[in-house]
Every structure is written in C-alpha cells, then in structure tokens.
Amino acid sequence: MQNLLTTIFVQPLLNLLFLIYGIIPGHDFGVAVIILTAIIRFALWPLTSKQLHGQKKMSALAPDIARVKKEAKGDKTKESQMLMELYKEKEISPFSACLPALLQFPFLIALYFVFQQATHNIDNISKLLYIPIQNLSYIQSLIQNPSSFSPTLFGFVNMAAPSIPLAIIAGITQYVQVKMLAPKKVPGVKDAQAQATQTMNYLFPIFTVFIAWNLPAALPLYWTVTNVISIAQQYLIMREEVEEMEEVQIVSKKISAPKNKSTKSSKSKKKNNKKAK
C-alpha cells in the first residue's frame, strides 16, 4: 500500500517540487513549495468548486432544516424522512460537499511524505527523482553535494523545522475560510446541529494550529497557501451566485414590466373614455 502511494502520489509530487526548485530563479525551496501548492489547488479547482457549491447550498438550507427539526418535534425517523424530502425537493445531495473533500486527502498525505523526503532525506533523494529531473544542472550539483541544500523560505524560514508563526497563520486563514461558509443563524430557532457546527468553526482552526505547531514548516506553508486560494475561490463563487441572482431579478422585472404598463394603459384608456362621454 505504501509503495502504491509512493508511486502514484509521492514520487510525481516530489519530482514536480524539485523540477520547480531546480528551474526557478534563486532556487528558493519555500517559493517552490508555494508554487507546487498553487499548481495542486488549481488542478483540483473543479473538485473544490463542486465542494464549495455543495456547502453553500447546504448553508442556504439552514432555515428550512431548522423548520423541519422544529416540526419533527424530536422524532428522528420523521425528521430523517422530512430532510430527505427537502433535499430531493431542492435537488441537493447532503454528501455533495464531502466527497470532493475526501478525494483531496491522498494529496495531503502524499505531501507530508514529500516534504519529509525533501527536507530530511536529501542524501537519498536521487532514488525517487526521474532521470530528466536529475539531469537539471542545479539538481545535479545538489545530488553531488547534499550539504549545499537549503530548505528555507526567503533564506530565513527553515522549511524542515516547525514554525510557530506559520502555524498561527495557517489557523487564522483556516478560520476565515470556514467563517465564509458558516450558515446564517435563524432568529428565534435554537438548532443543536447549527450550534455544534459553529463550535467546530472555532475548534477546527485551533486544531490546525495545534497540529501544525510541531510539523515541518513546509506543511503549514502548504496549508496557508491552500487556505488563501480557497478563500479567493469562495469569494469568486459567492460573487458569481450574487450576480446570477441579480440577473434573475432583472429578467423577472423585465417580464413583469410590460404587464404593469399594459394595466396602466388600460386604466388610462378607461379614464379617457369616461371623459369623452
């Protein structure tokens, strides 16, 4: 299983990382990690978009879900049936937001091994590099002299050692990301699930900081860049949805406008006829 993960995920990502590292000006390892993260995120853009649309649809259903829970009065069987009917009516799958997220986990696990290999096992890195990558002049010199390898960001943040500032930044960006997708509160309705979700919105960023605190800085850097790109993606998706809603409203107004004019013209004609009489 580990060999399969290495062949399918770890080795290609490791080679892509060292390809970037070998060709970018300055050969900054941290910048290579940022570029690799951006490439992965843009490659997964369709999956992430599907996940975000699913999360937004579920967030928009929060008032309806609260209403269903209130009507079910604690009857879990009735509540489940009503929720399934609601999802069917709105044409929403409750798992639409989860599946794309699960598909991204292999990349996260693979990147952990990639950064471990790249920062702690540089002496044996040539065994995992493809021949075209090994033939890059900078990578050749690195293989011949492993001690010259500097796994830093901008020359001073060591990507092989834990970084508390990067761990905190990863947590902050994680909070911003989940906050953007948090369902709106329904006034006068106490929903235990919504309250639990709101609690998780605070706990998950704290958990992110706790995990990233002791990991090599390359991982919280990846996490931070991932969150920043996701925040931008969420903003674009939200803006698209607002624009679509505005277009629908404009079209509906245009459709209803002639009717109003016709009714007004008919009323004015009646008044004119009365005056003529």
Buried (B, 14 or more C-beta within 10 A) or exposed (E): EEEEBBEEBBBBBBBBBBBBBBEBEEBBBBBBBBBBBBBBBEEBEEBBBBBBBBBBBBBBBBBBBBBBBBEBEEEEEEBEEBBEEBBEEEEBEBEBBEEBBEBBEEBBEBBBBBBBBBBEEBEEBBEBBEEEBBEBEBBBEBBEEEEEBBBBBEEEBBBBEBBEEBBBBBBBBBBBBBEBBBBEBBEEBEBEEBEEBBEEBEEBBEEBBEBBBEBBBBBBBBBBBBBBBBBEBBEEBBEEBEEEEEEEEEEEEEEEEEEEEEEEEEEEEEEEEEEEE
